[in-house]
């Protein structure tokens, strides 16, 4: 599939900020499942900083905005071709070792119920790929997709206790469950093309990748009960949502911040 | 009574490096000594060198006690130490470059992958990044103890930001001021080249993008930090900037310093703050000490951070066991300096041995420092040992154990006169375009009779350390 992507994120500050600095992980990954045709990232009124590819294979670019800052607008426009790889992240160059993805974070803290869910889901299955699928299914069943019940700070354990959440919560819970069994797991941010089911979907999306011995990293989207296919565009990864965030920023100053995001993902060719 | 190696007296004879010091102490009456000791304290107090002791409360401006009796090495002894220290610093840096890159030592099965990648000090954020000249640890502090005339052991490595070098320099300064005759009678190698050497080292690792004489800054957490004196002292000596996070900002892929004449580009940062506080965008989001965007500027080659973020993975006490293997693996040499034999409580057999021999061993936390959270078996009560046993059983991975070493003693001025006290040594090895080591280091002394704990936080003092010229 070929998609055009248009993604605009705008932060508005009630009181002007002295300055703002951002670190963007807003570039499509390079692997066998997707190819970038063109891609532009711009921050209105910002100064482009250095860019590099990190150990996880993600391209990162720094930006800074001189004050007074009343608004920061980050625009992405591009075109990406994807193919269905059954979720397998094949041909992705990275240096970071999978064992570095066993570390717990606040959002992916393993509490007793997550550990129990993982043990029950895995059962007596020892094959890591089957285990991964079982974990993903168990998380889908334990957390119903319900927008508005959780927020950006909700942890995996909290979402599981609530039994409701959105894609971020499914990903966090799956990551925590996998790590509790010693399986490296990470959070992936990207875009998902809306399925033709008549419902409207948020095009910004997140899922988990589990490291399966003998195969490598494989994506699992517990929120949609599937593995990423040609409808997914992968941007970057991290230990949790905070680390994998496509946009990280710090604004110097005090005052309220308002956020507005618009994402359009259109298939130009099937 | 003692089976410890006394660096001054052996078999009732004065050892050669201390020969002149014996005359010096003989000629010094007790009143003069007390006067000089008071003078030394006043000098230290005047220059403001103090050390806050964490966790003990009390006076944060307490002085580290200074003992006027110098600790002396012969040129021959020093040469061997120097070769061993430089060798170790090279191996540690090779290890760091490797584990953040191709990880050959892990693939070769010489170091377990879990110890590296599940180590808290392993920074995934710098995986795959090669710092200028491939150097991660630019200032390596290696803690060494002596147990015999020719027996030295490395107790631990410090690859992040080893502190205490200001004491090495100030101890010498004060000794020279108080006892100029001593420095005429003995040919002592100078240590005051340290600041120039440090400056050269830092300048030699400026980023490739820097096309002029690099601007260097020391990044300090601020004046409330216990080592602030050292930060400002080194900045002064080197003639470089002393900055806090709030003085810096990132723009266009570079780091800039706010000055009265406008922004000035900073090329090399000698940071004295921990990794996790460097950049809220990359590490702890609540950090107020760091600079937002610093890690992006670093990883895109706009600035060099010394020591490199992630360098701590080489000085962990669990990794320590493997340093001799690193020397063989990367350098193809045999280690000149030996490790202390170490039991890893993470290994069931080792843990069993440790729990059975607690009263003989020194047990330390894997990530601990400063002499906290450790058990010195032979010096502990039954209750203390049993309390520690529970801690180890609860979290064995967190502990290592070593035999109680017979640390050497050197004569030390005490209440009753002169008495042997246990010492260690921390030299500061500089790694840049060249590897440099000034002849000397910081000698720490356990002032309490019989004590083997030299940490200043546990009542240790310091001494001037001499290397005699030939």
Interface residues (C-beta under 8 A of the other chain):
Chain A: X19 X21 X22 X23 X47 X48 X49 X50 X51 X52 X53 X54 X55 X56 X60 X61 X62 X64 X66 X94 X95 X96 X97 X98 X99 X100 X102 X103 X239 X242 X248 X249 X250 X252
Chain B: X100 X101 X103 X106 X113 X114 X116 X117 X118 X120 X122 X124 X125 X126 X127 X128 X129 X249 X250 X251 X252 X253 X280 X281 X282 X285 X292 X293 X295 X296 X297 X299 X300 X301 X302
